[in-house]
Amino acid sequence: MIITRRNKLHYAWVVAGVTFLTLLVTAGIRSTPGVLIVPIEHEFGWSRATISIAVSVNLLLYGLMGPFAAAFFDKFGVRRTMVTALVLLVIGVCTTTLITRPWHMILIWGVVVGCGAGMTAYSLSATVVSRWFHKSQGTVMGVLTASAATGQLLFLPFLAQLTHHYGWRKATFAIACAALAILPLVLFFMRNQPADKNLLAYGEEPHSNDISPSSASPHRNPFHVAILGLQRGLVSRDFWLLSGSFFICGASTNGLIGTHLIPACVDHGIPEVRAAGLLALMGVLDLIGTTFSGWLSDRYNSRYLLCCYYGLRGLSLMGLPYALAGPEWGLSAFAIFYGLDWIATVPPTVKLTAEAFGRASVGIMFGWIFASHQIGAALSATFAGSVRTYLGDYMFAFLLSGLMCLFAAGLVLRINKKSAAAPGIVPGTEEQAV
């Protein structure tokens, strides 16, 4: 019997809290390469372009695992998938300290850590929000998305200090311990869906016509379910518009700034610890900006929000080369301006995905859209590293990324509110709807 509890904390908030902490730690792991690039470059003599390949593989798999992770949530459960991901991350991060060849870094950091992080990507946030929350979805999604910024805020200055005083290997062990500490919380408190606690989703009425999404059949092959979701998206104009704009989002955030801002600062004589502090400041501001973006997406047209976000980001990136070479306040101004906008795009993009494909399908469909985000990030990380290696600085990469964001600002306005896809159909049940 499903019951509601009006006089006590709804268990959805416990699940959201555990999810937030998990995403926070994985965000700290994913931000680590920004601190490690220069020490590894100095220790092994590898070029920045070579190191960027491992980062690109990590970013690519982080995205490509998303839709399959969403299918794993249905097949094996959210808790089991999260535990598997954390174990992979602990193993991968610890063994990174043993690398001696470039291919070691590509295999361990690129493949193992990339797959582990991908299983706790934004598909996890979208799945938790769509299953556990009937109201305030945009706000909760904004808070969970902001965990990436919070993880960066907490871990980057600490990792930079550890790397500076004790070496990069101690820093990687520290972040692995943080992932290990989250495991008991996931094991004891995480639940797959409200029915596991005999509850309705937060804010859902017992006889609501908008039924909370339920898990797909556990007998279905998760890979088949994910591929069916991709097939559904490929015939949708909205899917291409969402994926294209999110490709540019990834290229201008994780792939460029998240990976190369600290090395770019070092190139301009700015100490690595101070550069990490700038990223941490951006993390604080993005925590505010993304949470506020979630609140706005519950109330205003998400297309107009995205247009503003991409336009402002493009302008800030085009001013970054001059901020790096200019007075000290210029870089701080960039950190403030860009930080408020960093991943504010996620809540409105998730909302548009739900509008186009239905709440029940949002985990897998947003997983594929997020995969395009990480393809953009991976290509941008490699491209920017190559630009730095062969041209001597990052100016061309920053300017090109800014222009791409301005293009995305126009692209998102073409997303059609009425999707041809039938809402509420879970990928993997299409044959029943035909």
C-alpha positions in Angstrom: 0.0 0.0 0.0 1.4 3.4 -1.1 1.0 6.1 1.6 1.8 9.7 1.9 3.5 11.4 4.8 2.6 15.0 5.3 4.0 15.6 8.8 7.5 14.4 8.4 10.4 14.8 6.0 9.7 13.0 2.8 12.2 10.3 2.0 12.8 11.9 -1.4 14.9 14.5 0.3 17.1 11.7 1.8 17.6 10.2 -1.6 18.4 13.7 -3.0 20.9 14.3 -0.3 22.8 11.0 -0.9 22.7 11.7 -4.6 24.1 15.2 -4.0 27.0 13.9 -2.0 27.8 11.2 -4.6 27.8 13.7 -7.4 29.9 16.1 -5.3 32.6 13.5 -4.9 32.6 12.4 -8.5 32.8 16.1 -9.5 35.9 16.4 -7.4 37.4 13.4 -9.2 36.5 14.8 -12.6 38.1 18.2 -11.8 41.4 16.6 -10.7 43.1 16.6 -14.2 43.1 20.4 -14.0 45.5 20.2 -11.1 47.5 17.2 -12.4 48.3 18.3 -16.0 51.3 20.5 -15.2 52.9 18.2 -12.5 52.6 15.2 -14.8 54.0 17.2 -17.7 57.0 18.1 -15.7 57.6 14.6 -14.2 57.3 12.6 -17.4 58.0 15.1 -20.1 54.8 14.4 -21.9 53.3 17.1 -24.1 50.1 18.8 -23.0 48.4 17.4 -26.2 49.4 13.9 -25.1 48.0 14.3 -21.6 44.8 15.9 -23.0 44.1 12.6 -24.9 43.5 10.8 -21.6 41.3 13.6 -20.3 39.4 13.5 -23.6 38.8 9.7 -23.4 37.6 10.3 -19.8 35.2 13.0 -20.8 33.9 11.0 -23.8 33.2 7.9 -21.8 31.7 10.0 -19.0 29.1 11.1 -21.5 28.6 7.9 -23.4 27.9 5.9 -20.3 25.0 8.2 -19.4 22.2 6.5 -21.4 23.4 3.0 -20.6 23.6 4.0 -16.9 20.0 5.1 -17.1 19.1 1.7 -18.4 21.2 0.1 -15.7 19.1 2.0 -13.1 16.0 0.2 -14.5 17.7 -3.2 -14.8 19.8 -3.4 -11.7 18.6 -0.5 -9.6 20.0 2.9 -8.8 21.8 1.8 -5.6 23.7 -1.1 -7.2 24.7 1.0 -10.1 26.0 3.8 -7.9 27.9 1.3 -5.7 29.6 -0.2 -8.8 30.5 3.2 -10.1 32.1 4.3 -6.8 34.1 1.1 -6.6 35.4 1.7 -10.2 36.3 5.2 -9.3 38.3 4.2 -6.2 40.2 1.5 -8.1 40.9 3.8 -11.1 42.0 6.8 -9.1 44.3 4.8 -6.9 46.0 2.9 -9.8 46.6 6.3 -11.5 49.5 6.7 -9.1 51.2 3.8 -10.8 51.3 5.2 -14.4 54.6 5.4 -16.2 53.5 5.5 -19.9 50.9 7.7 -21.7 48.8 4.6 -22.5 48.6 3.8 -18.8 47.0 7.2 -18.2 44.6 6.7 -21.1 43.6 3.2 -19.9 43.2 4.0 -16.2 42.1 7.6 -16.1 40.5 7.7 -19.5 38.7 4.3 -19.5 38.3 3.1 -15.9 37.6 6.5 -14.2 35.6 7.7 -17.2 33.2 4.7 -17.0 32.9 5.0 -13.3 32.1 8.7 -13.4 29.7 8.2 -16.3 27.6 5.9 -14.3 27.0 8.8 -11.9 26.5 11.5 -14.5 23.6 13.8 -15.0 21.4 10.8 -16.0 21.5 9.9 -12.3 20.2 13.4 -11.4 17.5 13.3 -14.0 16.4 9.8 -13.0 16.2 10.6 -9.3 14.3 13.9 -9.9 11.8 12.3 -12.3 11.1 9.3 -10.0 11.1 11.0 -6.6 9.8 14.5 -7.2 6.4 15.5 -8.7 6.8 19.2 -7.9 9.9 21.5 -7.6 11.7 19.3 -10.2 13.6 22.2 -11.7 14.8 23.5 -8.4 15.9 20.0 -7.2 17.6 19.4 -10.6 19.4 22.7 -10.2 20.7 21.8 -6.7 21.9 18.4 -7.9 23.5 19.9 -10.9 25.2 22.4 -8.7 26.9 19.6 -6.9 29.5 19.6 -9.7 30.3 23.2 -8.7 30.4 22.4 -5.0 32.7 19.4 -5.6 35.0 21.7 -7.5 34.8 24.3 -4.7 35.6 21.8 -2.0 38.3 19.7 -3.7 40.3 21.9 -6.1 42.0 24.2 -3.6 42.7 21.2 -1.3 44.1 19.1 -4.2 46.2 22.0 -5.4 47.7 22.5 -2.0 48.4 18.7 -1.6 50.0 18.6 -5.1 52.1 21.6 -4.3 53.4 20.4 -0.9 53.3 16.6 -1.2 53.1 15.7 -4.9 50.2 14.8 -7.2 50.0 11.1 -6.1 49.0 12.1 -2.5 46.3 14.3 -4.1 44.8 11.4 -6.0 44.8 9.1 -2.9 42.9 11.8 -1.0 40.2 12.0 -3.6 39.9 8.2 -3.7 39.4 8.2 0.1 36.5 10.7 -0.4 34.8 8.3 -2.9 35.3 5.4 -0.5 33.7 7.3 2.3 30.5 7.8 0.3 29.9 4.1 -0.2 28.2 3.3 3.1 25.8 6.2 2.6 24.7 4.8 -0.7 24.4 1.3 0.6 22.3 2.2 3.6 20.2 5.1 2.5 19.8 5.0 -1.3 16.5 3.6 -2.7 15.5 3.0 -6.3 12.0 4.6 -6.3 9.2 5.8 -3.9 7.4 2.5 -4.0 10.4 1.0 -2.2 9.4 3.0 0.9 5.6 2.7 0.2 5.4 6.3 -0.8 4.3 8.5 -3.7 6.7 10.9 -5.3 7.2 14.2 -3.4 4.2 16.5 -4.1 2.2 13.8 -6.0 -1.4 13.3 -5.0 -2.8 9.7 -4.6 -5.1 10.1 -7.6 -3.0 12.3 -9.7 -3.4 11.9 -13.5 0.4 12.6 -13.9 1.7 9.2 -12.8 5.3 9.1 -11.6 7.5 7.2 -13.9 8.2 3.6 -12.9 11.1 1.4 -13.8 11.2 -0.5 -17.1 10.8 -4.2 -17.1 13.8 -5.8 -15.3 13.8 -8.5 -17.9 14.8 -6.1 -20.7 18.4 -5.8 -21.9 19.6 -2.4 -20.7 21.8 -2.0 -23.8 18.8 -2.7 -26.0 16.7 -0.2 -24.1 19.4 2.5 -24.4 19.8 1.9 -28.2 16.0 2.1 -28.6 16.1 5.5 -26.8 18.8 6.7 -29.3 16.7 5.5 -32.2 13.8 7.4 -30.9 15.9 10.5 -30.6 17.5 10.4 -34.0 14.1 10.9 -35.7 13.3 13.9 -33.5 14.2 17.5 -34.5 14.2 18.5 -30.9 16.7 15.9 -30.0 19.1 17.2 -32.6 18.6 20.8 -31.4 19.1 19.8 -27.7 22.1 17.7 -28.5 23.7 20.3 -30.7 23.4 23.0 -28.1 24.6 20.7 -25.4 27.6 19.7 -27.5 28.6 23.3 -27.5 27.9 23.5 -23.7 30.4 20.7 -23.1 33.0 22.1 -25.4 32.9 25.5 -23.6 32.9 24.1 -20.0 34.4 20.7 -19.0 36.6 20.4 -22.1 38.0 23.9 -22.2 37.8 25.8 -18.9 37.6 22.7 -16.5 40.6 21.1 -18.2 42.8 24.0 -19.4 42.1 27.1 -17.3 44.7 26.3 -14.7 47.4 25.5 -17.3 46.5 28.7 -19.1 46.9 30.6 -15.9 50.3 29.0 -15.3 51.4 30.0 -18.8 50.7 33.7 -17.8 52.7 33.4 -14.6 49.7 32.9 -12.3 50.6 30.3 -9.5 48.7 27.0 -9.8 47.2 27.3 -6.3 45.8 30.8 -7.1 44.4 29.4 -10.4 42.7 26.6 -8.5 41.2 29.2 -6.2 39.7 31.0 -9.2 38.1 27.7 -10.3 36.8 27.3 -6.7 35.3 30.8 -6.8 33.6 29.9 -10.0 32.3 26.8 -8.3 30.8 28.9 -5.5 29.1 31.2 -8.0 27.9 28.3 -10.2 26.3 26.7 -7.1 24.3 29.9 -6.8 23.7 30.3 -10.5 22.6 26.8 -11.3 20.3 26.5 -8.3 18.7 29.8 -9.3 18.5 28.5 -12.9 16.5 25.5 -11.6 14.1 27.8 -9.8 13.7 30.0 -13.0 13.1 26.9 -15.1 10.1 26.0 -13.0 8.6 29.4 -13.8 9.8 30.8 -17.2 10.4 29.6 -20.7 13.5 27.4 -20.8 14.4 28.4 -24.4 14.8 32.0 -23.4 16.8 31.1 -20.4 19.2 29.0 -22.5 19.5 31.7 -25.0 20.6 34.1 -22.3 23.0 31.6 -20.7 24.8 30.7 -23.9 25.0 34.3 -25.1 26.6 35.5 -21.8 29.0 32.6 -21.7 30.1 33.3 -25.3 30.9 36.9 -24.4 32.8 36.0 -21.3 35.0 33.4 -23.2 35.8 35.9 -25.9 37.1 38.2 -23.2 39.2 35.6 -21.3 42.4 36.0 -23.4 42.5 39.7 -22.5 41.6 39.0 -18.8 44.6 36.6 -18.6 47.0 39.2 -20.1 45.5 42.2 -18.3 45.3 43.4 -14.8 44.6 41.1 -11.9 41.0 42.2 -11.5 40.2 41.1 -15.0 40.6 37.4 -14.3 38.5 37.8 -11.1 35.8 39.5 -13.2 35.8 36.6 -15.6 35.5 34.1 -12.8 32.5 35.9 -11.4 30.8 36.4 -14.8 31.5 32.9 -16.2 31.0 31.2 -12.8 27.3 32.2 -12.5 26.7 30.7 -15.9 28.9 27.6 -15.9 26.3 24.7 -15.8 23.2 26.8 -15.4 22.2 25.3 -18.8 21.4 21.8 -17.3 18.0 22.4 -15.5 16.3 24.1 -18.5 17.8 21.4 -20.8 16.4 18.6 -18.7 13.0 20.4 -18.6 12.9 20.7 -22.4 13.9 17.0 -22.6 11.0 16.0 -20.4 8.6 18.2 -22.4 9.7 16.6 -25.7 9.9 12.9 -24.6 7.9 12.6 -21.3 9.0 12.2 -17.7 9.2 8.5 -17.9 11.9 8.7 -20.6 13.9 11.6 -19.4 16.7 9.5 -17.9 17.7 7.7 -21.1 16.9 10.6 -23.5 18.8 13.1 -21.5 21.6 10.5 -21.2 22.0 10.6 -24.9 21.8 14.4 -25.0 24.4 14.6 -22.3 26.6 12.2 -24.3 26.8 14.9 -27.0 27.8 17.3 -24.2 30.8 15.1 -23.4 31.7 14.5 -27.0 32.0 18.2 -27.3 34.0 18.3 -24.1 36.4 15.5 -25.3 37.0 17.2 -28.6 37.5 20.5 -27.0 40.0 19.2 -24.5 42.1 17.6 -27.2 41.7 20.6 -29.5 42.7 23.1 -26.9 45.7 21.0 -25.8 46.8 20.8 -29.5 46.3 24.6 -30.0 48.5 25.2 -26.9 51.2 22.8 -28.1 51.4 24.0 -31.7 50.5 27.7 -31.4 52.0 28.4 -28.0 48.9 29.8 -26.2 45.1 29.2 -25.9 43.8 32.4 -27.4 42.4 30.8 -30.6 40.6 28.0 -28.6 39.0 30.6 -26.2 37.8 32.8 -29.1 36.4 29.9 -31.1 34.5 28.5 -28.1 33.0 32.0 -27.5 31.7 32.2 -31.1 30.2 28.7 -30.8 28.3 29.7 -27.7 26.8 32.7 -29.5 25.7 30.3 -32.2 24.1 28.0 -29.6 22.2 31.0 -28.2 20.3 31.2 -31.5 20.0 27.4 -31.9 18.1 26.9 -28.6 15.3 29.3 -29.7 14.4 26.8 -32.5 13.6 24.0 -30.0 9.9 23.3 -30.5 7.8 23.1 -27.4 5.5 20.5 -29.0 7.6 17.4 -29.8 6.4 14.7 -32.2 7.4 12.1 -29.6 4.5 10.8 -27.5 5.1 11.9 -23.9 5.3 9.3 -21.2 6.6 6.4 -23.3 9.6 4.6 -21.8 12.2 3.7 -24.4 12.0 0.0 -24.6 8.2 -0.1 -24.8 7.9 1.6 -28.2 6.9 -1.6 -29.8 3.9 -1.7 -27.5 2.9 1.9 -28.5 3.2 1.3 -32.3 
